[in-house]
Amino acid sequence: MFNNLGQMMSQMQKIQDEIQQLTVEVTSVNGAITVVMSGRQDLVSVKLDEAIIQNMDVTSVEDEFVQVLNEAIARSRAEVKERLSQATGLNISGLMNMFT
């Protein structure tokens, strides 16, 4: 029993390490905004294409940023869920929803 516990803990540490290294990148449809989000849903970076943004009004830039950020969060969560499911062999959809 304790051998299995050790293996499980080792596997969970490996998954945590993978999630910590995971990043997703999302770019807006017009290419004006790109965000990079970590597996822990931390915002890693934001890139703005000045040439495109110059031709946009502030409200459009703000709306686009919100859309891109929300998409990055969703993709990050989906990737984490997929990796956890693959590693554990369990469907963790309900468990993930508890934390969102």
Secondary structure by P-SEA (a helix, b strand, c coil): caaaaaaaaaaaaaaaaaaaabbbbbbcccccbbbbbcccccccccccaaaaaaaccaaaaaaaaaaaaaaaaaaaaaaaaaaaaaaacccaaaaaaaac
